[in-house]
């Protein structure tokens, strides 16, 4: 079974950090969702723009992935939490791609407010969602990991053996 980790990361790169940790353990491929127009400005500027985008339902245009989804059976999707839901770039990815027939695992990064990310993602995924992991970082938008590393490693082991 071939595995692909797909993630969107912004600001401090926390979601990227977890995606790369997963990739090292599952021996899968990895692909980053990138917006056509990058976010710019301070962390606070990006947070404010994110709030406006989530409130309005806006989904930014994203670049094509560097891989073909049809080549993979198992997908591990990761997103930061933006105003209690997935980042708009991840929402656009899910809007554009049919994951029917895929086994899907979800992870999110957040600063203390996990929100309803998993429910929102699951509602958009046609594939079978099998596992979820919420990873907390400090609440100031920094990169200090709060979730115990052992909890993340245990989840990864479960994904590998599923």
N, C-alpha and C positions, 0 to 999 in steps of 0.2 A: 504494500500500500504506500503510495507516494504522498508526501506531506509538503504543504506550502504554508508558510507563515506570512500573512498579509497584515500590514499595520499602517496606521497613520500616526505621526508624532509631530508635536509642535513645542515651542517654547524651550523647555529644559531637556527635551529628548528622552523623557522618562519611559514613554511607550516603546521607543526604539530600544532602549536598554533592556526591557523585559523581552521584547521580540528576539533580540540577539541572544539572550540567555536561553530562551526556549530553543532557538535554532541549534545551538551548540549541543543540546541534549537529545533532540529528536532526529538529528541528521536529515533535516528537511531543507528545502529551498526557502528563500526569503524575498519578499517584494514590498517596497514602500509605496503607499498611495501618496502622490504628490499633486498639489493643486497647480493649475496652469499659472495662476497669479499668486505668488507667494505672499504670505502674511508678513507685514513689516511693522516696525515700531516697537515700543516697549512691551513688556509682559502685560502691563495694564491696558495698553492700546489694543492688544490682541484679544484680551479677555472681553473688553467692551465690544469689539467688533464681533466676537463669537456670540455674545449675548444677543446682539441685534440679529445675527444670522439665524440662530436657533429660534428666536421669537417669531421671525418672519417666515421660517420654513425654507430659507435660502439654502441652496446646495451649489457649491462652487464647481466649476469645470475641473476635471482631473485628467492627468496624463494617463495614457494607456500603460498598463503594467508591462514589465519586461518579460513576462512569462505567459504561457497559455493555460488558463484555468482547466481546460479539458484534460490536461496531462496529470491532474492530481485528484486523488480520492478523498483526502483528508485536508481540511483547511483550518488554520488557527488564525482567527481575526482579532486584532487588537486596536483599541481606540482610547484616547484620553476622554474623560468626561467633560463635556462642555454644557454647563447649565443643566445638569441632571440628565442629560442624554448623550448620545454619541456625537462625535465631531461631525460637522456638516460634510466634510470630505468623505468620511466613512459612509454616511447616509447616501451620498452620491454613488459611491462604489456599489453599495447594496442595491440601489435603484437601477443601476446599469447592468448588473450581472445576475444571472439566474444560477443559483447554487443547488438546484434540484439534483438529488442523487449523491450529493456530497455529505460526508460526515464533517460537522462543523463544531469547533470549540471556540469559545469566546474569552477574551480577557480585556479588562479595562484598567486604566490607571486613573486615580483621583486624589484629591487633596483633603479627603475627609467626608465628601458628599457623593456617594456612589450613584445616587439617583435611580433612574429607571432605564439605564443603558441596556441591560440585558433583555428586558421585556421589549424595548423598542427595536433592538436588533433582531430578536427572535421573530417579531411580527413581520419583518421584511425578508426573512430567510426561508426559502423553500426547502432547503436541505434539512437534515436531521441534526439538531443542536444537542450535543452530548455532554458538555461540561462548561463551567464558567469559573473564572477567577477574577476577583477584584483585588487590585494591588494599590495600597495607599502610600502616597508620598506626603511630605509635610504640607501643611495647609497654606503656605505662603507662595506656592508656585515653584518652590525649590526642588532640589533633587535628592533630598534626604529620604531614604526608604523607611517607612513605618511598618509595613507588613513584614513579619519575620521571613527571612530568606528560606528557612526550612519549610514554611507553608507553600512558598512558590515552587520549591524543588519537588515537594510531594505532589503537587498538582501536575507538574511537568512529567514526573514518573507515571502518573495515572494516564496522561495523554499518550505517552509513548507505548504503553502496554494495552491501550484500548483497541 
